[in-house]
Amino acid sequence: MKSIQGRLSLGLIGVLVMVGLITAQVSLWLFEAGLQRYLEAGLRSESESLLIAVGRDAQGLRLNPERLLPAYDRPFSGRYFRIDTPQSHWRSRSLWDAELPLPEQPGLHTDWRVGPDNQLLLVLRSDYRRYQQTVTITVAQDYTPVRQSFQRMRQVGLGTGAIALLLILILQRFTVKRALAPLERARQQIAQLRQGRRSQLDHGQAAELEPLIEQINHLLAHTEDSLKRARNATGNLGHALKTPLAVLLNLADHAQLKAAPALRQVMQEQLRAIEWRVGRELNRARLAGDALPGARFDCDEEIPILMQTLAKIHGGHLQLCTRIAPGLQLPREREDVLELLGNLLDNACKWADATVLLTIEAHADALHIGVDDDGPGIEPSRRQAVLERGQRLDESVQGHGLGLGIVRDIAQAWGARLELQTSELGGLRAVVSWPLGHA
């Protein structure tokens, strides 16, 4: 999608080019038309001078050569005339052996060519009455030097206009960029919100953006407050349900129910199913999902503490390794990341022989969290079935105790993908990955 600055620039370029071309064309046309009118006035004056040079004697009309301009005597001088009467016909010596065509209609005509140089002529035909006879005088002027000068002027004008257009576009880009700077700052701050590096947008960007920024900040605060209240309510509900369920489970083990073993077994199974289901749904309800504004998981600060805790739980026979870039921060809620890593690492520690490896990588297009172990692993044919059911691995493959439902719920809340692969260490590799655009 094109940016506002790009659309404004393209629109202004189109308008300037269109207006500039139209203005240049109209200006050149008006200039040429005015120039032709000026030359026409000179040709008409010459035509009237030639009319005066036509006299009459006893033999009829005659042309007085003393009244002719010297240019009419030089061959192809650029000044030509032709005089037609019912009895006589005169032409200037400047035509030499060429013929000046007679226009069909009186008035100014262009694009007439004559002579060895193929001169472009501006021709004026005028009809007069002199001595009760019709006298048609056609005068012509070489229009080639004027047209060449006009073409040079047009090229200079177009070049100057192009330079002016370029300067206008540069100034326009600077002006638009400066005018849209508040929008760019707001866009950068929204990107920082998505990355968890800030919790609010800054005020004072621009008067037009202030209402929008105010509403966004209000919405962010309301969302964060709603999540906190939902988490508190979820925790309170969990504590409120645990006690009644514990009482019911104890009653299911009461001696009075020994006389009905089938009923007792059904009650125990259903109560445990309720307990598991409630715990799962409460856990899903408290997930943050997409990163809240300002939410960051600092790997350098949190991962060492998590590894020390796992080492205490599972003993010192395991080598817990990490492969994480220094200073890496994940745009996710701390509790969500700790729960996901805790479940994955706890399962790896239970079934690893000697080594567990945690890898967190930030690539150009996605983030990846991988947990490898050198344990027995899972058969490839059974991995997809385990993921589709969303069950615990210890319910699908004997010996694996991974809280897959919790990990799967967290991955879904992140818009991420959970995959089970074969590790380079020989055991299982669990990978959670999600696009950076989503993060």
Contacts in CASP RR format, 6 or more apart in sequence:
PFRMAT RR
TARGET T0000
AUTHOR 0000-0000-0000
METHOD contacts of the structure
MODEL  1
MKSIQGRLSLGLIGVLVMVGLITAQVSLWLFEAGLQRYLEAGLRSESESL
LIAVGRDAQGLRLNPERLLPAYDRPFSGRYFRIDTPQSHWRSRSLWDAEL
PLPEQPGLHTDWRVGPDNQLLLVLRSDYRRYQQTVTITVAQDYTPVRQSF
QRMRQVGLGTGAIALLLILILQRFTVKRALAPLERARQQIAQLRQGRRSQ
LDHGQAAELEPLIEQINHLLAHTEDSLKRARNATGNLGHALKTPLAVLLN
LADHAQLKAAPALRQVMQEQLRAIEWRVGRELNRARLAGDALPGARFDCD
EEIPILMQTLAKIHGGHLQLCTRIAPGLQLPREREDVLELLGNLLDNACK
WADATVLLTIEAHADALHIGVDDDGPGIEPSRRQAVLERGQRLDESVQGH
GLGLGIVRDIAQAWGARLELQTSELGGLRAVVSWPLGHA
2 10 0 8 1.000
4 180 0 8 1.000
4 183 0 8 1.000
5 173 0 8 1.000
5 176 0 8 1.000
5 177 0 8 1.000
5 180 0 8 1.000
8 176 0 8 1.000
9 169 0 8 1.000
9 172 0 8 1.000
9 173 0 8 1.000
9 176 0 8 1.000
12 169 0 8 1.000
12 172 0 8 1.000
13 169 0 8 1.000
16 165 0 8 1.000
16 168 0 8 1.000
16 169 0 8 1.000
17 165 0 8 1.000
20 161 0 8 1.000
20 165 0 8 1.000
24 157 0 8 1.000
24 158 0 8 1.000
24 161 0 8 1.000
28 150 0 8 1.000
28 154 0 8 1.000
31 150 0 8 1.000
32 150 0 8 1.000
35 146 0 8 1.000
35 150 0 8 1.000
36 108 0 8 1.000
36 110 0 8 1.000
36 122 0 8 1.000
39 122 0 8 1.000
39 141 0 8 1.000
39 143 0 8 1.000
39 146 0 8 1.000
40 108 0 8 1.000
40 122 0 8 1.000
40 124 0 8 1.000
43 108 0 8 1.000
43 122 0 8 1.000
43 124 0 8 1.000
43 139 0 8 1.000
43 140 0 8 1.000
43 141 0 8 1.000
44 124 0 8 1.000
44 126 0 8 1.000
46 69 0 8 1.000
46 79 0 8 1.000
46 81 0 8 1.000
46 139 0 8 1.000
47 81 0 8 1.000
47 124 0 8 1.000
47 126 0 8 1.000
47 137 0 8 1.000
47 139 0 8 1.000
49 67 0 8 1.000
49 69 0 8 1.000
50 67 0 8 1.000
50 68 0 8 1.000
50 81 0 8 1.000
50 83 0 8 1.000
50 137 0 8 1.000
50 139 0 8 1.000
51 128 0 8 1.000
51 130 0 8 1.000
51 135 0 8 1.000
51 137 0 8 1.000
52 67 0 8 1.000
53 63 0 8 1.000
53 64 0 8 1.000
53 65 0 8 1.000
53 67 0 8 1.000
53 68 0 8 1.000
54 61 0 8 1.000
54 62 0 8 1.000
54 63 0 8 1.000
54 64 0 8 1.000
54 83 0 8 1.000
54 85 0 8 1.000
54 130 0 8 1.000
54 135 0 8 1.000
55 61 0 8 1.000
55 62 0 8 1.000
55 63 0 8 1.000
55 64 0 8 1.000
55 130 0 8 1.000
55 131 0 8 1.000
56 62 0 8 1.000
56 131 0 8 1.000
60 87 0 8 1.000
60 88 0 8 1.000
61 85 0 8 1.000
61 87 0 8 1.000
61 88 0 8 1.000
61 130 0 8 1.000
61 131 0 8 1.000
61 133 0 8 1.000
61 135 0 8 1.000
62 88 0 8 1.000
63 83 0 8 1.000
63 88 0 8 1.000
63 90 0 8 1.000
68 92 0 8 1.000
69 79 0 8 1.000
71 77 0 8 1.000
71 78 0 8 1.000
71 79 0 8 1.000
71 94 0 8 1.000
72 79 0 8 1.000
72 80 0 8 1.000
72 81 0 8 1.000
72 92 0 8 1.000
72 93 0 8 1.000
72 94 0 8 1.000
73 92 0 8 1.000
73 93 0 8 1.000
73 94 0 8 1.000
74 93 0 8 1.000
74 94 0 8 1.000
75 93 0 8 1.000
75 94 0 8 1.000
75 96 0 8 1.000
76 94 0 8 1.000
76 95 0 8 1.000
76 96 0 8 1.000
76 98 0 8 1.000
76 115 0 8 1.000
76 116 0 8 1.000
76 117 0 8 1.000
76 119 0 8 1.000
77 94 0 8 1.000
78 94 0 8 1.000
78 119 0 8 1.000
78 140 0 8 1.000
78 141 0 8 1.000
78 142 0 8 1.000
79 92 0 8 1.000
79 94 0 8 1.000
79 140 0 8 1.000
79 141 0 8 1.000
79 142 0 8 1.000
80 91 0 8 1.000
80 92 0 8 1.000
80 94 0 8 1.000
80 95 0 8 1.000
80 100 0 8 1.000
80 114 0 8 1.000
80 121 0 8 1.000
80 139 0 8 1.000
80 140 0 8 1.000
80 141 0 8 1.000
81 90 0 8 1.000
81 91 0 8 1.000
81 92 0 8 1.000
81 100 0 8 1.000
81 137 0 8 1.000
81 138 0 8 1.000
81 139 0 8 1.000
81 140 0 8 1.000
82 89 0 8 1.000
82 90 0 8 1.000
82 91 0 8 1.000
82 92 0 8 1.000
82 95 0 8 1.000
82 100 0 8 1.000
82 102 0 8 1.000
82 137 0 8 1.000
82 138 0 8 1.000
83 89 0 8 1.000
83 90 0 8 1.000
83 91 0 8 1.000
83 135 0 8 1.000
83 136 0 8 1.000
83 137 0 8 1.000
83 138 0 8 1.000
84 102 0 8 1.000
84 135 0 8 1.000
84 136 0 8 1.000
84 137 0 8 1.000
84 138 0 8 1.000
85 133 0 8 1.000
85 134 0 8 1.000
85 135 0 8 1.000
85 136 0 8 1.000
86 133 0 8 1.000
86 134 0 8 1.000
87 133 0 8 1.000
91 99 0 8 1.000
91 100 0 8 1.000
95 114 0 8 1.000
95 115 0 8 1.000
96 115 0 8 1.000
98 114 0 8 1.000
98 115 0 8 1.000
98 116 0 8 1.000
99 114 0 8 1.000
100 114 0 8 1.000
100 123 0 8 1.000
100 138 0 8 1.000
100 140 0 8 1.000
101 112 0 8 1.000
101 114 0 8 1.000
102 125 0 8 1.000
102 136 0 8 1.000
102 138 0 8 1.000
103 109 0 8 1.000
103 123 0 8 1.000
103 125 0 8 1.000
103 138 0 8 1.000
105 125 0 8 1.000
106 125 0 8 1.000
106 126 0 8 1.000
106 127 0 8 1.000
107 124 0 8 1.000
107 125 0 8 1.000
107 126 0 8 1.000
108 122 0 8 1.000
108 123 0 8 1.000
108 124 0 8 1.000
109 122 0 8 1.000
109 123 0 8 1.000
109 124 0 8 1.000
109 125 0 8 1.000
110 120 0 8 1.000
110 121 0 8 1.000
110 122 0 8 1.000
110 123 0 8 1.000
110 143 0 8 1.000
111 120 0 8 1.000
112 120 0 8 1.000
112 121 0 8 1.000
112 122 0 8 1.000
112 123 0 8 1.000
112 140 0 8 1.000
113 119 0 8 1.000
113 120 0 8 1.000
113 121 0 8 1.000
114 121 0 8 1.000
114 140 0 8 1.000
117 144 0 8 1.000
119 142 0 8 1.000
119 143 0 8 1.000
119 144 0 8 1.000
120 142 0 8 1.000
120 143 0 8 1.000
120 144 0 8 1.000
120 147 0 8 1.000
121 140 0 8 1.000
121 141 0 8 1.000
121 142 0 8 1.000
121 143 0 8 1.000
122 140 0 8 1.000
122 141 0 8 1.000
122 142 0 8 1.000
122 143 0 8 1.000
123 138 0 8 1.000
123 139 0 8 1.000
123 140 0 8 1.000
124 138 0 8 1.000
124 139 0 8 1.000
124 140 0 8 1.000
125 136 0 8 1.000
125 137 0 8 1.000
125 138 0 8 1.000
126 136 0 8 1.000
126 137 0 8 1.000
126 138 0 8 1.000
126 139 0 8 1.000
127 134 0 8 1.000
127 135 0 8 1.000
127 136 0 8 1.000
128 134 0 8 1.000
128 135 0 8 1.000
128 136 0 8 1.000
128 137 0 8 1.000
129 135 0 8 1.000
182 205 0 8 1.000
182 206 0 8 1.000
182 209 0 8 1.000
183 206 0 8 1.000
183 209 0 8 1.000
185 202 0 8 1.000
185 205 0 8 1.000
186 201 0 8 1.000
186 205 0 8 1.000
186 209 0 8 1.000
186 212 0 8 1.000
186 213 0 8 1.000
189 198 0 8 1.000
189 201 0 8 1.000
189 202 0 8 1.000
190 201 0 8 1.000
190 216 0 8 1.000
192 198 0 8 1.000
193 199 0 8 1.000
193 201 0 8 1.000
193 220 0 8 1.000
193 293 0 8 1.000
193 294 0 8 1.000
194 291 0 8 1.000
194 331 0 8 1.000
194 439 0 8 1.000
195 291 0 8 1.000
195 331 0 8 1.000
195 439 0 8 1.000
196 291 0 8 1.000
196 292 0 8 1.000
196 293 0 8 1.000
196 294 0 8 1.000
196 295 0 8 1.000
196 296 0 8 1.000
196 331 0 8 1.000
197 294 0 8 1.000
197 296 0 8 1.000
198 293 0 8 1.000
198 294 0 8 1.000
199 220 0 8 1.000
199 224 0 8 1.000
199 292 0 8 1.000
199 293 0 8 1.000
199 294 0 8 1.000
200 217 0 8 1.000
200 220 0 8 1.000
200 221 0 8 1.000
200 293 0 8 1.000
201 213 0 8 1.000
201 216 0 8 1.000
201 217 0 8 1.000
202 213 0 8 1.000
203 210 0 8 1.000
203 213 0 8 1.000
203 214 0 8 1.000
204 210 0 8 1.000
204 213 0 8 1.000
205 213 0 8 1.000
220 293 0 8 1.000
223 292 0 8 1.000
224 292 0 8 1.000
224 293 0 8 1.000
227 288 0 8 1.000
227 292 0 8 1.000
230 285 0 8 1.000
230 286 0 8 1.000
231 286 0 8 1.000
234 282 0 8 1.000
234 285 0 8 1.000
234 286 0 8 1.000
235 282 0 8 1.000
235 286 0 8 1.000
237 282 0 8 1.000
238 278 0 8 1.000
238 279 0 8 1.000
238 282 0 8 1.000
241 278 0 8 1.000
245 271 0 8 1.000
245 274 0 8 1.000
245 275 0 8 1.000
245 278 0 8 1.000
248 267 0 8 1.000
248 271 0 8 1.000
249 268 0 8 1.000
249 271 0 8 1.000
249 272 0 8 1.000
249 275 0 8 1.000
251 257 0 8 1.000
252 264 0 8 1.000
252 267 0 8 1.000
252 268 0 8 1.000
252 271 0 8 1.000
253 264 0 8 1.000
253 268 0 8 1.000
257 263 0 8 1.000
257 264 0 8 1.000
257 267 0 8 1.000
258 264 0 8 1.000
280 405 0 8 1.000
280 406 0 8 1.000
280 409 0 8 1.000
283 339 0 8 1.000
283 406 0 8 1.000
283 409 0 8 1.000
284 409 0 8 1.000
284 413 0 8 1.000
286 335 0 8 1.000
287 333 0 8 1.000
287 336 0 8 1.000
287 409 0 8 1.000
287 410 0 8 1.000
287 413 0 8 1.000
288 295 0 8 1.000
288 332 0 8 1.000
288 333 0 8 1.000
288 335 0 8 1.000
288 336 0 8 1.000
288 413 0 8 1.000
289 332 0 8 1.000
289 333 0 8 1.000
289 336 0 8 1.000
289 410 0 8 1.000
289 413 0 8 1.000
289 414 0 8 1.000
289 415 0 8 1.000
290 413 0 8 1.000
290 414 0 8 1.000
290 438 0 8 1.000
291 331 0 8 1.000
291 332 0 8 1.000
291 333 0 8 1.000
291 439 0 8 1.000
292 333 0 8 1.000
295 331 0 8 1.000
295 332 0 8 1.000
295 333 0 8 1.000
295 334 0 8 1.000
296 329 0 8 1.000
296 330 0 8 1.000
296 331 0 8 1.000
296 332 0 8 1.000
296 334 0 8 1.000
297 329 0 8 1.000
297 330 0 8 1.000
297 331 0 8 1.000
297 332 0 8 1.000
297 333 0 8 1.000
297 334 0 8 1.000
297 337 0 8 1.000
297 338 0 8 1.000
298 327 0 8 1.000
298 329 0 8 1.000
299 324 0 8 1.000
299 327 0 8 1.000
299 328 0 8 1.000
299 329 0 8 1.000
299 330 0 8 1.000
299 360 0 8 1.000
300 326 0 8 1.000
300 327 0 8 1.000
300 328 0 8 1.000
302 334 0 8 1.000
302 337 0 8 1.000
302 338 0 8 1.000
303 322 0 8 1.000
303 324 0 8 1.000
303 341 0 8 1.000
303 358 0 8 1.000
306 338 0 8 1.000
306 341 0 8 1.000
306 342 0 8 1.000
306 345 0 8 1.000
307 320 0 8 1.000
307 322 0 8 1.000
307 345 0 8 1.000
307 358 0 8 1.000
310 320 0 8 1.000
310 342 0 8 1.000
310 345 0 8 1.000
310 346 0 8 1.000
310 349 0 8 1.000
311 318 0 8 1.000
311 320 0 8 1.000
313 346 0 8 1.000
313 349 0 8 1.000
314 349 0 8 1.000
314 350 0 8 1.000
317 354 0 8 1.000
318 349 0 8 1.000
318 352 0 8 1.000
318 354 0 8 1.000
318 355 0 8 1.000
318 356 0 8 1.000
319 354 0 8 1.000
319 355 0 8 1.000
319 356 0 8 1.000
320 345 0 8 1.000
320 349 0 8 1.000
320 356 0 8 1.000
320 358 0 8 1.000
321 355 0 8 1.000
321 356 0 8 1.000
321 357 0 8 1.000
321 358 0 8 1.000
322 357 0 8 1.000
322 358 0 8 1.000
322 359 0 8 1.000
322 360 0 8 1.000
323 357 0 8 1.000
323 358 0 8 1.000
323 359 0 8 1.000
323 360 0 8 1.000
323 361 0 8 1.000
324 358 0 8 1.000
324 359 0 8 1.000
324 360 0 8 1.000
325 360 0 8 1.000
325 361 0 8 1.000
325 362 0 8 1.000
328 360 0 8 1.000
328 362 0 8 1.000
330 337 0 8 1.000
330 360 0 8 1.000
330 367 0 8 1.000
330 439 0 8 1.000
331 439 0 8 1.000
332 414 0 8 1.000
332 439 0 8 1.000
336 410 0 8 1.000
336 413 0 8 1.000
336 414 0 8 1.000
339 406 0 8 1.000
339 410 0 8 1.000
340 369 0 8 1.000
340 406 0 8 1.000
340 407 0 8 1.000
340 410 0 8 1.000
340 411 0 8 1.000
340 432 0 8 1.000
341 358 0 8 1.000
341 369 0 8 1.000
341 371 0 8 1.000
343 402 0 8 1.000
343 403 0 8 1.000
343 406 0 8 1.000
343 407 0 8 1.000
344 369 0 8 1.000
344 370 0 8 1.000
344 371 0 8 1.000
344 402 0 8 1.000
344 407 0 8 1.000
344 430 0 8 1.000
344 432 0 8 1.000
345 356 0 8 1.000
345 358 0 8 1.000
345 371 0 8 1.000
346 402 0 8 1.000
347 371 0 8 1.000
347 393 0 8 1.000
347 400 0 8 1.000
347 401 0 8 1.000
347 402 0 8 1.000
347 403 0 8 1.000
347 430 0 8 1.000
348 356 0 8 1.000
348 371 0 8 1.000
348 372 0 8 1.000
348 373 0 8 1.000
348 428 0 8 1.000
348 430 0 8 1.000
349 356 0 8 1.000
349 373 0 8 1.000
350 401 0 8 1.000
351 373 0 8 1.000
351 375 0 8 1.000
351 376 0 8 1.000
351 377 0 8 1.000
351 399 0 8 1.000
351 400 0 8 1.000
351 401 0 8 1.000
351 428 0 8 1.000
352 373 0 8 1.000
352 374 0 8 1.000
352 375 0 8 1.000
353 374 0 8 1.000
353 375 0 8 1.000
354 374 0 8 1.000
355 372 0 8 1.000
355 373 0 8 1.000
355 374 0 8 1.000
355 425 0 8 1.000
356 371 0 8 1.000
356 372 0 8 1.000
356 373 0 8 1.000
357 371 0 8 1.000
357 372 0 8 1.000
357 373 0 8 1.000
357 423 0 8 1.000
357 425 0 8 1.000
358 369 0 8 1.000
358 370 0 8 1.000
358 371 0 8 1.000
359 368 0 8 1.000
359 369 0 8 1.000
359 370 0 8 1.000
359 371 0 8 1.000
359 372 0 8 1.000
360 367 0 8 1.000
360 368 0 8 1.000
360 369 0 8 1.000
360 370 0 8 1.000
361 367 0 8 1.000
361 368 0 8 1.000
362 436 0 8 1.000
363 436 0 8 1.000
364 436 0 8 1.000
365 435 0 8 1.000
365 436 0 8 1.000
366 433 0 8 1.000
366 434 0 8 1.000
366 435 0 8 1.000
366 436 0 8 1.000
367 433 0 8 1.000
367 434 0 8 1.000
367 436 0 8 1.000
367 439 0 8 1.000
368 431 0 8 1.000
368 432 0 8 1.000
368 433 0 8 1.000
369 431 0 8 1.000
369 432 0 8 1.000
369 433 0 8 1.000
370 429 0 8 1.000
370 430 0 8 1.000
370 431 0 8 1.000
370 432 0 8 1.000
371 429 0 8 1.000
371 430 0 8 1.000
372 423 0 8 1.000
372 424 0 8 1.000
372 425 0 8 1.000
372 427 0 8 1.000
372 428 0 8 1.000
372 429 0 8 1.000
373 423 0 8 1.000
373 425 0 8 1.000
373 427 0 8 1.000
373 428 0 8 1.000
374 423 0 8 1.000
374 425 0 8 1.000
374 426 0 8 1.000
374 427 0 8 1.000
375 425 0 8 1.000
375 426 0 8 1.000
375 427 0 8 1.000
375 428 0 8 1.000
376 427 0 8 1.000
377 400 0 8 1.000
377 422 0 8 1.000
377 423 0 8 1.000
377 426 0 8 1.000
377 427 0 8 1.000
377 428 0 8 1.000
378 386 0 8 1.000
378 393 0 8 1.000
378 397 0 8 1.000
378 400 0 8 1.000
378 420 0 8 1.000
378 428 0 8 1.000
379 397 0 8 1.000
380 422 0 8 1.000
382 396 0 8 1.000
382 397 0 8 1.000
383 420 0 8 1.000
383 421 0 8 1.000
385 396 0 8 1.000
386 393 0 8 1.000
386 396 0 8 1.000
386 397 0 8 1.000
386 404 0 8 1.000
386 420 0 8 1.000
387 404 0 8 1.000
387 408 0 8 1.000
387 418 0 8 1.000
387 419 0 8 1.000
387 420 0 8 1.000
389 396 0 8 1.000
390 404 0 8 1.000
390 405 0 8 1.000
390 408 0 8 1.000
391 404 0 8 1.000
391 405 0 8 1.000
392 401 0 8 1.000
392 402 0 8 1.000
392 403 0 8 1.000
392 404 0 8 1.000
392 405 0 8 1.000
393 399 0 8 1.000
393 400 0 8 1.000
393 401 0 8 1.000
393 402 0 8 1.000
393 403 0 8 1.000
393 404 0 8 1.000
394 400 0 8 1.000
394 401 0 8 1.000
394 402 0 8 1.000
400 428 0 8 1.000
402 430 0 8 1.000
407 418 0 8 1.000
407 430 0 8 1.000
407 432 0 8 1.000
408 418 0 8 1.000
411 417 0 8 1.000
411 418 0 8 1.000
411 432 0 8 1.000
411 434 0 8 1.000
414 432 0 8 1.000
414 434 0 8 1.000
414 438 0 8 1.000
415 434 0 8 1.000
415 438 0 8 1.000
416 432 0 8 1.000
416 433 0 8 1.000
416 434 0 8 1.000
417 432 0 8 1.000
417 433 0 8 1.000
417 434 0 8 1.000
418 430 0 8 1.000
418 431 0 8 1.000
418 432 0 8 1.000
419 430 0 8 1.000
419 431 0 8 1.000
419 433 0 8 1.000
420 428 0 8 1.000
420 429 0 8 1.000
420 430 0 8 1.000
420 431 0 8 1.000
421 428 0 8 1.000
421 429 0 8 1.000
421 430 0 8 1.000
421 431 0 8 1.000
422 428 0 8 1.000
422 429 0 8 1.000
423 429 0 8 1.000
END
